[in-house]
Amino acid sequence: MDFNFKKRKWNENIEGEYNEEGDFTTPNGSFWDPDNVYFNRKGYDIYGGHYDEDGVYMPGEFWDEKNQCYYEKQMAVLEMILKT
């Protein structure tokens, strides 16, 4: 999955502004949604998910509809549990 994605963390020194939906948008069009998930300037998150024209999140690859998360996140939680 290649969406020309560079992982970025939000910090208060980044230039940008909040829009009506509560997203923090930078001048190049990349943004963080209200859940603090980063989307590149093409509108994709690290999993290839994006918001449609109605503002509904459209999950990318490896989305687990039943648990409402990505399989990768499920595996990370399971690994943490097994380490304890």
Secondary structure, 3 states (H helix, E strand, C coil): CCCCCCCCCCCCCCCCEECCCCCEECCCCCEECCCCCEECCCCCCCCCCEECCCCCEECCCCEECCCCEEHHHHHHHHHHHHHC
